[in-house]
Amino acid sequence: MQGVGFRFTAQDTASGLGLTGWVRNLRDGEVELICEGEEKKLKAFLDNMEKGFLGQYIRKKDIDWEEPTKEFSDFDITF
């Protein structure tokens, strides 16, 4: 899903909800992200990403829920 502004939208949405983590493009054209915060806010993030204009580009998603590491101070775009 590269080339449609996903990383920047993810960063803006996550930061707006007070979530932390990162997002990056993968070599195979997919995008990977780690997002930490309150479950309610994480669900709002997923909902916003799926129902926003980028939702039409999301073909597959693989979501793993884990305990937060609390290692992030903000939400970044990594390379």
NUKOLLUM-574785 format. One line per 8 residues: number of its first residue (from 1); their letters; for each residue x, y negated, z of C-alpha. Coordinates in steps of 0.05 Angstrom, whole numbers. Layout:
NUM	A	X,Y,Z  ...
# end
This chain:
1	MQGVGFRF	0,0,0  57,-47,-14  49,-112,-51  -19,-133,-23  2,-171,40  -12,-114,88  49,-127,133  35,-201,140
9	TAQDTASG	-39,-189,153  -22,-135,204  26,-182,239  -24,-239,240  -81,-194,264  -40,-159,318  -10,-224,344  -78,-256,346
17	LGLTGWVR	-103,-199,391  -41,-202,435  -15,-134,411  58,-116,405  98,-70,359  122,-71,287  102,-56,215  147,-36,157
25	NLRDGEVE	145,-11,85  169,59,72  207,81,10  150,124,-14  103,64,-19  67,76,46  67,30,106  82,50,178
33	LICEGEEK	65,11,241  68,18,316  20,-23,356  14,-27,432  -38,-60,476  -105,-49,509  -147,5,475  -204,-43,462
41	KLKAFLDN	-157,-90,426  -124,-33,387  -192,-11,363  -209,-83,343  -143,-85,304  -161,-21,266  -231,-47,252  -206,-114,227
49	MEKGFLGQ	-155,-81,181  -206,-32,152  -263,-81,143  -222,-139,118  -201,-149,46  -144,-99,54  -193,-43,70  -202,-30,-4
57	YIRKKDID	-129,-11,-9  -127,37,49  -130,107,20  -104,148,77  -89,137,150  -56,179,203  -67,153,273  -33,180,335
65	WEEPTKEF	-53,155,404  4,157,454  23,125,520  53,56,509  129,48,516  124,-26,533  189,-37,495  160,-92,450
73	SDFDITF	152,-166,466  116,-186,403  93,-158,336  147,-160,281  155,-143,208  216,-98,202  256,-77,141
# end
